[in-house]
Amino acid sequence: MKTFCLVNPKATVKEFDIVIDSPVTYDKAITNIKKIKLQRMKIQVIGIKDLIKMKEKTGRKQDYSDIRYLEVKLEE
């Protein structure tokens, strides 16, 4: 998976990833999107199950921690 992370050092909450090569296709991901409210607008984000699939492919320690957290959220 190829990802670029854009970060604002003054506001890390505003960081976001641009995914170039993903184990989850756009056509699959778009069927599972979630809409969340961010300030006064709604944005679309990837579904939790699809996000887990993507994080499993990175091999990064932080992503394995994220996966455990996301799996708990799925059960709630």
VEXGUVO-240662 format. One record per residue (C-alpha): x negated, y, z negated; residue number from 1. Coordinates in nm, 3 decimals, always signed. Layout:
BEGIN
+---------+---------+---------+-----+
:       x :       y :       z :   i :
+---------+---------+---------+-----+
:       X :       Y :       Z : NUM :
...
+---------+---------+---------+-----+
END
This chain:
BEGIN
+---------+---------+---------+-----+
:       x :       y :       z :   i :
+---------+---------+---------+-----+
:  +0.000 :  +0.000 :  +0.000 :   1 :
:  -0.130 :  +0.347 :  +0.086 :   2 :
:  -0.022 :  +0.639 :  -0.128 :   3 :
:  -0.119 :  +1.002 :  -0.163 :   4 :
:  -0.050 :  +1.169 :  -0.496 :   5 :
:  +0.002 :  +1.545 :  -0.495 :   6 :
:  -0.053 :  +1.710 :  -0.832 :   7 :
:  -0.012 :  +2.060 :  -0.965 :   8 :
:  -0.271 :  +2.081 :  -1.247 :   9 :
:  -0.066 :  +2.351 :  -1.417 :  10 :
:  +0.253 :  +2.140 :  -1.418 :  11 :
:  +0.191 :  +1.766 :  -1.402 :  12 :
:  +0.565 :  +1.703 :  -1.422 :  13 :
:  +0.576 :  +1.833 :  -1.067 :  14 :
:  +0.350 :  +1.564 :  -0.927 :  15 :
:  +0.483 :  +1.334 :  -0.659 :  16 :
:  +0.363 :  +1.050 :  -0.439 :  17 :
:  +0.381 :  +1.019 :  -0.063 :  18 :
:  +0.384 :  +0.652 :  +0.037 :  19 :
:  +0.245 :  +0.565 :  +0.379 :  20 :
:  +0.237 :  +0.185 :  +0.375 :  21 :
:  +0.485 :  +0.012 :  +0.147 :  22 :
:  +0.605 :  -0.342 :  +0.076 :  23 :
:  +0.957 :  -0.194 :  +0.071 :  24 :
:  +1.078 :  -0.072 :  +0.410 :  25 :
:  +1.261 :  +0.257 :  +0.443 :  26 :
:  +1.571 :  +0.075 :  +0.571 :  27 :
:  +1.575 :  -0.142 :  +0.257 :  28 :
:  +1.494 :  +0.141 :  +0.018 :  29 :
:  +1.763 :  +0.374 :  +0.153 :  30 :
:  +2.032 :  +0.118 :  +0.064 :  31 :
:  +1.922 :  +0.124 :  -0.303 :  32 :
:  +1.855 :  +0.493 :  -0.361 :  33 :
:  +1.967 :  +0.671 :  -0.673 :  34 :
:  +2.065 :  +1.035 :  -0.689 :  35 :
:  +1.944 :  +1.230 :  -0.989 :  36 :
:  +1.998 :  +1.589 :  -1.089 :  37 :
:  +1.683 :  +1.800 :  -1.101 :  38 :
:  +1.762 :  +2.144 :  -1.232 :  39 :
:  +2.042 :  +2.265 :  -1.001 :  40 :
:  +2.004 :  +2.019 :  -0.717 :  41 :
:  +2.038 :  +1.647 :  -0.662 :  42 :
:  +1.749 :  +1.450 :  -0.516 :  43 :
:  +1.725 :  +1.093 :  -0.395 :  44 :
:  +1.480 :  +0.854 :  -0.562 :  45 :
:  +1.392 :  +0.494 :  -0.496 :  46 :
:  +1.582 :  +0.227 :  -0.690 :  47 :
:  +1.412 :  +0.062 :  -0.988 :  48 :
:  +1.384 :  -0.285 :  -0.830 :  49 :
:  +1.222 :  -0.141 :  -0.518 :  50 :
:  +0.989 :  +0.074 :  -0.728 :  51 :
:  +0.879 :  -0.236 :  -0.919 :  52 :
:  +0.801 :  -0.413 :  -0.589 :  53 :
:  +0.589 :  -0.118 :  -0.482 :  54 :
:  +0.403 :  -0.095 :  -0.814 :  55 :
:  +0.325 :  -0.468 :  -0.808 :  56 :
:  +0.117 :  -0.413 :  -0.493 :  57 :
:  -0.108 :  -0.138 :  -0.628 :  58 :
:  -0.319 :  -0.343 :  -0.867 :  59 :
:  -0.355 :  -0.042 :  -1.098 :  60 :
:  -0.344 :  -0.093 :  -1.475 :  61 :
:  -0.102 :  +0.199 :  -1.522 :  62 :
:  +0.141 :  +0.048 :  -1.273 :  63 :
:  +0.154 :  -0.280 :  -1.466 :  64 :
:  +0.246 :  -0.080 :  -1.775 :  65 :
:  +0.510 :  +0.105 :  -1.574 :  66 :
:  +0.652 :  -0.227 :  -1.450 :  67 :
:  +0.706 :  -0.351 :  -1.805 :  68 :
:  +0.888 :  -0.028 :  -1.890 :  69 :
:  +1.101 :  -0.043 :  -1.574 :  70 :
:  +1.199 :  -0.404 :  -1.639 :  71 :
:  +1.327 :  -0.302 :  -1.983 :  72 :
:  +1.528 :  -0.021 :  -1.822 :  73 :
:  +1.683 :  -0.270 :  -1.578 :  74 :
:  +1.812 :  -0.477 :  -1.869 :  75 :
:  +1.980 :  -0.178 :  -2.036 :  76 :
+---------+---------+---------+-----+
END
